[in-house]
Amino acid sequence: MSWDFSTEPEFEKKLDWARAFVRDQVMPLEVLDVDEDELRELIRPLQREVKDQGLWAVFLPPYLGGAGWGQVTMALLSEILGEALWAPTVFGSRAPDSGNAELLAHGATDEQRERYLQPLLDGEIRSCFAMTEPNAGSDPSRISTTATCDADGWLINGHKWFASNASVAAFLLVMCVTDPDVPPRDGQSVFLVPSGTEGLTVLRDIPALDDHNRYRNAPQPDKHCEVLLENVRVTEANLVGAIGQGWELAQARLGPGRIHHCMRWLGQANRAFRMLCERAVSREASGSRLADKQLVQHYIAQSAAQIRAARLMTLHTAWLIDTVGIEGARTEISMIKFFGSTVLHDVIDRALQVHGSLGYSADMPLEWMYRLARAARIYDGPDEIHESLVARRLLRGVTPVQVPTEHILTRRRAALDLLSQQ
């Protein structure tokens, strides 16, 4: 058995390039007062540089245009990309498109890959994963959107909620019930529905806490949408994977996606931590620096420890996925999801507090970082759901007893019996 916390020199060079590129070329985009079209023009040459470096969409295998990286290497890059608002877009790794590409990589036909996956990987189009529903919440077993089979294919009817980027997507991946008479894990399927299909209506972009409106014309990274599907006609060509494979495809998408989220959160936490430390050594109050106040020292020490712990937990989970697969890492995936979102919030909150009214204002990036951090505790499954899953899985291996195993008097009797037999 060996434990190694080092990074191969060649790979470290790629990470060094990415750090400098994100800091010098991508992060400045955050403060420009540009609209969506202008931003896209600014990003396009940066995306070409990323592709030249072999760092574009690295989560997918080479035959699909990616680098075929494992989850550990992807996690290390995601930590860097998390520092800048637009870095995932520049590197072809922005959610939900990255997860949707993974789903298509698992289940798409050759025709679907050519028509939808390749343009998605090239950054030419956006996509949407429509699973969440108003009355189902975080429980996919309660999905009520149906795809009913007839002689011409399927008719989809349902109501989707928080379908990210549905209003700007070229296609939606819609989770449907195709067989209500079997358990949900076996009775759900995914259909690819192109935007503009008759019966598909994007009702609205839902106003949300993470709306990126610091500047009048600032583009919105993600739009959360309400979608109605009324007799939407699809055929065999729209089915992703096999009938009844929807749950499996969704898990293939969500498992690695949570790793990428958690590492991007660490990037944001690292950035907030630097702001916290800079403010502590630069600002004076009541005759001394903030850095000399015990409470601020507590903020700094706790933040550093939390970030380190979350990073190690996330990398370990990524390593598990690489070695034993998603099924063998489900407990760890849930654990880092709720722990990582808490660390993200706590570190940003402390940095904002130490900056006072300046941190609360839009003159610092902490205000939008704080709003984005709050969403982390909800999407990809609320923290409470993941905590419950972790607890249930851990308790499966615990045997109930009438007398506690560590009961002192019982142990003493056993120890005396053992000594008497010697």
N, C-alpha and C positions, 0 to 999 in steps of 0.2 A: 504494500500500500504506500502511495506517495501523495504528498500534499504540496502543491506548487501554486504560489500566488504571483508568479512572474508572467510577463507577456512576451511572446516571441518578438525578437528585435524587428523583423520585417513587418509584423502586424502593428507593433508600437509606432513605426514610422507612419503607417496609414492613420492611426489615431492622432498622432501629432499633427499631421496635415489637416485632418478634420477639425481639430481644436482651433488651429489658427484660422482656417477658412471660415468656420462658424463665427468666431470672434470678430474677424476683420471684414468679412464680406456679407454675412447673413444677418448678424445682429443689428447692424445699422438700418436694415429695412424696417425695423419696428417703429422707428421714430419719424418716418417719412409720411407726409400727408398726401397719399396717393389713393386712387380708386382701384377697383379690382383689375381692370384691364391694364392699367399702368404697372401694377405690382407684378402681373403675369409677365409683362415684357422685361421687367428688371430681373425676374427669377430665371427666365429661360437660359441666358448665358451661364448663369451659375450652375444650373442643372447639367449643362454640357460639360463643365469642368468636373463635376462630380462623376459623370459617366466616364470621362477620360481617366479618372483615378480608379475606376473599377469599384466605386462605392455606391452605385445606384441600385436600389431595390435589392439589397444584399440578402434579404431574408428568403428569396426564392432560388431554386436550383438554376444552374447555368443554362440549361436548355430552355428555360422560360425567361431568360434575360437577366437573372440575378447572379449573385456570386456564390450561392450555395453555402452561406455561412451557417454555423450552428447557433444555438441560442446564446451561448456564452459570449461568442464574438459579437453577435448582434446586440446583446445587452450592453457591452462596453461602448459600442458606437452610439446606441440609443441614449446613454447617459450624456454624451456630448451633444446630441441633437436636442435633448430636452432643455438645454440652456437658452435656446433662441426660439421665438414664436414660429418663425417660418422655416426653420432648419429641416423638420421632417418633410415638408413639401419640396425643398431644394434637393433632398437626398432620395426622393421617391419612396418615402416611408411614412407618410402621414396616414393616421387613422381617419376614417374607416377604410380608406382605399387599400392600405397594406393588408389588413385582415381579410378584406373581400378578395384580394388577389390570392391570398393563401387558400381561401375556400375554393376559388375557381381552380387553383392548381391541383387541389385534391379531387374535384368532381367534374370539372368542365369537359365537354367534348372537344374534339379538335376544332370544329367549327366555332364553338363558343370562345375558345382560346384565341383564335385568329381574329374574330370579329370584336370581342370585348376585352379579353385579358391583355392582349398585346398593346392596344391603345391605352389601356389603363396603366400598364407598366411604363409606357413611353411618356406618361404624364399628359396625354392629349385629352383625356376625359376624366370625369369623376364618377363615383359609384355610391350606392346606398345599400345598407343591410337593414331590411325592415322586419324586425322580429317583435319588438316591444309593442304592447297594446294597452289602451287606457285601463281596461279592467283586469289585465293579466299581471301588470307590473313586472316584477323581477322573476316571476314564476312561469317558465316556458311551457309547463304542463297545462297551463290555463289558456293557452292561445286558442282563439276562436275563429280566426280567419280560415276559411275552408277553400279547398280546390276540389271541385266536384267533377268526376269523370263522366264524359258522354262520348258520343260517336266521333266528335270532332276534336277531342282533346280534353281540356279542363276549363271550368269557369271558376275564377277566383272572386270571392266576396269577403270583405273584411275591413277593419278599421285599424290602422297602424299609427303609433304615437312615438315621438322622438326618433323618427327615422332620419338619422343625420344625413344632411346634404341631398335629400330627395328632390329639392327644388332646383338643384344645379347638376344632378347626376344624369348620366347618359342611360343608366339602367339601374333597376332595383333588384336585389336578391330578396325575395319575399318568402318568409317562413309560413307554411300553411299546414293545416290538418288535412291529410288525404285519406285517412282511415280512422274514424272516431271510435271504432269498436275494438281497437287494440290499445295497449299502453302508449302514452305519448312518445316515449322513446322510439317506438316502432311505427307510429302512425303519422309522422310529420315529414314533409318534403320541402325542398327549396326550388323555387322557380325564378328564372331570370326574366324580368319584365322590362322591356325597353321603355324609356320615357316617351310619352306621347301615345302610348297604347290606349285604345278606346276603353273608357271605364275607369282609368287610373287618374285620380285627381289629387294633386297636392293642395290641400285646403289652405295651408298657411305655413310660414316660418314662425315657430313658437318663440315669442320673446323670452329670454332667459337671463339668468344671473351672469353668465359668461359671455354675453354680447360684447364684442370688442369695439366699443364706440368712444374710445378716448379722443379720437379726432373725428372731425365732421365727415370725412370721406374714407375713414379707415375700413379696409376690407374685413369681412368676418371670416375667421378661420373655419368655423363649422356652423352650419345652419341646421337647427333641429326642427323637424317638420311633422305636421299632421297629415296623414295620407288616407284617402278613401279608395277602396277597390270595389267597384260595382260591376259584376258580370264581366270581369276582365278575361278575355279569351286568350289562352295559351295552348301550345301544342307540345308534342314530344320534344321538339327542338329547344323548348324553353326549360325543360327539366334539367336541373344540375344534379349529377350523380344519379342515384336510383330512387325509385319510390320508397318512402320509409327511411331514407338515409339522412333526413334533414337534421335530426338531433346530432348525429355523428359529425356531419359537416360543420354545424354550428360550434361544436366543442373543438374541432380542429382549428377553427378560426379564433375562438375566444381564449383558449389556453395560452398559446404563444403571445397573443395580443396583450394579455395582462402582464407578461414579462416585459414587453416593450414599454407599456404604460409605466410600470414601476421604475424602470431605469430612466425614462424621460422625467419622471417625477424627481428622481435623484438629481438630475441635471438642474432642474428648477430649484431644488433645495440647496444645491451647491452654490448657485448664483445668489440666492437670498442670503446664504451664510456669508458669502464674501461681502455683501452690502452691510450685513449686521456687524461684522468685524471692522470694516472700514469706518462705519459710523461710530463704533465704540472708541476707537483710537483718535477720532477727529473732533468729537463733540465734548464740550465741557459743561458741567452743571454743578452748582454748589461748590465751586472751588476746585474741582478735580475732573479728570476725564471720566466719561462713562465707562471706559475700560477698567477703571479702578473701583467701580461700584460692585459690591458683592452680587447683587441681583443680576447685573448685566454679565458678570463672569459666569453665573449660573446659566443664563441663557446660552452663552457661547459653548460652555462645556456640555450641556444637555443636547444642544443641536448637533455638535460634532459627534457625540456618542450615538445619537439616533441615526444620523446619516450613515455612519460606519456600519451599524448593525443592519440597517435596511439594505445597504449595498451588499454585504456578505450574504444575507438571506436571499436576496434576489439572484445573485450570481450562483449560489448553491442550487436554487431552484432551476435556473437555466441549465446548469450542469446535469441535474437529474433528468430534465427533458431530453438532453442530448444523449444520455446514457441508457435510460430505461423507458423513455417516452412519456407522453402526456398523462396516460393512465397511472403511471407510477409516481407522478408528481402532483396529483390533484390537491392533496392536503397542503403542500408547500405553496402551490399557486394561490390558493385561497388565503393562506397566511400572509403572504407578501402583499396581497391586494389590500387587505384592511390595515396592515401595519404600515405599508408604504404610503397610503393616503393620509394616515395620521401624522407621520413624520413630515410629509410635504406641508400639511396645514400648520403644524406646530412651528416649524422653522421659519416659514414665511410670516406667520403671525408675530413671532418674536422680533424679526427684522423690521416689520412694520411698526411695532410698538416702540422700538428704540429710535426710529426715525420721527416719531411723533406725528404732528400734522403734515409734515413733508411726506412721510410714508403713506399717509391716508390720501394725499392728493394725487392727481394724475401727473404730477411732475416727476414721479418716480414709477418704475415699472411694478412696484410691489402691489399696487391696487388691483391691476388686472391679473397679476400672478395669484393674488389672494382669491379673486373671484373664480378663476379656473381651478384652483385647489379645492374649493368647496364642492365642485362637481365631481371630483375624483372619488368622493365617498359614496357616490350614487351609481355612476355608470359602470358597465361590466359587472353588474350585480352589487346591490347595496352592501356596505361593510357588515351589517348585521347578519345578512344571509351567509356571507363567507365565514364569519365567526361561528355561526351555528353549524355550518358544514364541518369546520375544523374540529369543533368540540365533539360532534357526533362520530366522526371518523376516529378520533383519538380514544373515545370511550368504548369503541367496539372491541378493543383488545384488553379491556379491564374486566376481570371476573369478580362478580359480587361475592362477598363473604359475610358471615354472621359476626365473626370476631376480626377486628382490624389486623392486618398482617403485621403491623408494627406495634401491636399491643405489648407493653413492657412485661406484664406479669406472665403472659403466655410465652413470650420469648425466653423469659428467665427459666420457666419450667423446662422448656425444650433444651436450653443450654445446660441445665443441671443433669437432665437425662443423658445428654451427649457425653458429659464429663464422666458420668457414672459408668459408661460403657467402655471407657478407655483403660 
